[in-house]
């Protein structure tokens, strides 16, 4: 367990791939953990304006649908 004095936030991105020049973000998730152990989770799906490759869907489970 973390011994927190202040809240801390963890950010996770899911993308269409790993190429910084061509791939896009499809999900942003933030988990905020407070010193008392409580958590707040925010999750936002984003339309990448391009098809999500099957290999990426196999990893994060997010599809074009």
C-alpha positions as CSV (number, residue, x, y, z in Angstrom):
1,X,0.0,0.0,0.0
2,X,1.2,3.5,-0.7
3,X,1.8,5.9,2.2
4,X,0.4,9.0,0.5
5,X,0.5,12.5,2.0
6,X,-1.3,14.0,-1.1
7,X,-3.5,12.4,-3.8
8,X,-1.7,10.9,-6.8
9,X,-3.1,10.2,-10.3
10,X,-2.2,7.5,-12.7
11,X,-2.8,8.0,-16.4
12,X,-3.2,5.2,-19.0
13,X,-3.6,5.6,-22.7
14,X,-4.8,3.0,-25.2
15,X,-4.0,3.6,-28.8
16,X,-4.3,2.3,-32.3
17,X,-0.6,1.3,-32.3
18,X,2.8,2.4,-31.2
19,X,3.9,4.7,-34.0
20,X,3.9,8.2,-32.6
21,X,3.6,9.8,-36.1
22,X,0.5,7.9,-37.3
23,X,-1.3,6.2,-34.5
24,X,-4.0,7.8,-32.3
25,X,-5.4,7.6,-28.8
26,X,-8.6,5.6,-28.4
27,X,-9.0,5.8,-24.6
28,X,-7.8,7.9,-21.7
29,X,-8.2,6.5,-18.2
30,X,-7.2,8.3,-15.0
31,X,-7.2,6.7,-11.5
32,X,-6.8,9.2,-8.6
33,X,-5.8,7.6,-5.3
34,X,-6.3,9.7,-2.1
35,X,-4.3,9.3,1.1
36,X,-7.3,7.6,2.8
37,X,-7.2,4.9,0.1
38,X,-10.3,6.0,-1.8
39,X,-10.1,6.0,-5.6
40,X,-11.8,7.9,-8.4
41,X,-11.7,6.5,-11.9
42,X,-12.4,8.5,-15.0
43,X,-12.5,6.8,-18.5
44,X,-13.1,8.4,-21.8
45,X,-13.3,6.7,-25.2
46,X,-12.1,8.8,-28.1
47,X,-12.9,8.4,-31.8
48,X,-9.4,8.0,-33.4
49,X,-10.8,8.9,-36.9
50,X,-9.1,5.8,-38.3
51,X,-9.7,2.0,-38.1
52,X,-8.4,0.3,-35.0
53,X,-6.1,-2.5,-36.1
54,X,-7.0,-6.1,-34.9
55,X,-3.6,-6.4,-33.2
56,X,-4.4,-3.3,-31.0
57,X,-7.9,-4.6,-30.3
58,X,-6.4,-7.9,-29.3
59,X,-4.4,-6.0,-26.6
60,X,-6.9,-3.5,-25.2
61,X,-10.3,-4.9,-26.4
62,X,-11.5,-1.7,-27.9
63,X,-13.1,-2.1,-31.4
64,X,-14.3,0.3,-34.1
65,X,-17.9,-0.4,-33.0
